[in-house]
Amino acid sequence: MVAATHWARFKARDGRVGFGILSADRLIEHAGDMYDAPRPTGVTLEPGSFALLSPCVPSKIVALWNNFHALAAKLGKAAPTHPLFLLKPASCLLGPEQPIRRPPRYAGKIAYEGELGIVIGARCSAVSADEASRHVFGYTCVNDVTAGELLNENPDFPQWCRAKGYDTFGCLGPTIATRLDWRAERVLTRVDGVERQNYPLADMILGVAELVSQVSHDMTLLPGDVIACGTSVGVGSMRDGATVEVEIAGIGTLRNTLG
């Protein structure tokens, strides 16, 4: 099997923003379009000379609910035949090692959800499941942060978008891994070093090809957009000051602290 390539966006010490391939803590800078024939610049950034940013800049994050058999069984919910999703806005984007901010005027519980994210690499509209792989650039880690007590604040209208759309609530990173065998991977979520989630991606109800196909029939997906595949058992709240790590071995570890 061909090894995965790990793409990342960075901010250099001099303030320059770019992208490239992360290899052994060094970043091999590229130019052009990350999703379409990027070319190496000949510049390699050494460790300590750059900070990682969110690996992509999506126009939207499509966030799924109830997409794992184990969680559906725990909740007593039927397995969906079509993705159940909401949209997180581009303004909620957060990269690795950046602080999650508590929303103003909200003192309630804030939850973590460790997930796999599908990164779209080519404009995608009404594609079949067989065609879907040609539109997937790679995969990243997601922490789908949620202001849990807002979900049912109004009994007449579940507020999914509001609860999940605050600034810094869309954590992505640290890289985008291409050629990843996602079925062989697990999602591990730790809070202050304590494991809270450890579930196999093979337990997904709707797999990657089916998700991309069905969502693309509902809306056009653009390069850089992310489909967050949903989470499984083990979701919980994090206290102020807690550090959450979402790890998928073939991608890396996304780390953020609730500041």
C-alpha angles and dihedrals in degrees: 000000000000112000119249120258116223114216121192142174118227146186113218124218089257091057096257115143121211146130140245148135118305112218126166091341092306122108119221103207121226133187136210122034116345090210097046122047101316114193130212116249095205091246121121119192115214124221111281094027096088144028124221120246129194102301093233138018106227124197084217142358113224104209120197131211129203098009101137126077094220094054093043089054092048092050094042091237128145118246108261121239092201125040114269105214150154131200125249112203124243089243091069093064119132131175132214120296091013120124123258107225124217109238116253114261092015120111099163134104120305116204133206124216118188112209147159115253124208111213115209116223104183135033106277127195128160095340124165123244088252090056096043098089091063088062097049115094097182147290138284140180120263134197104195098200117202136191090221100192092057094062094083100019088119110044091205096058130028105225102214097148095047093046093050102031104071120124111279093017094111104072115183134173162331092208143340109246117206124203091023119163092222094181090065094052134090131208114231120188121189128185113202088341096308116119112240102162131031113160137149120247088215086075090069113128097209111032129216099272093047092047094051092046097047096042090048088058089056098045140353113266118213132205108282095024115134131217108202102209097214130254137263135217121325102057113152145149129280127214124230109281094025120137117221122199122193111192131187107174096220092050108032137243124308109206128188135159125217099235 
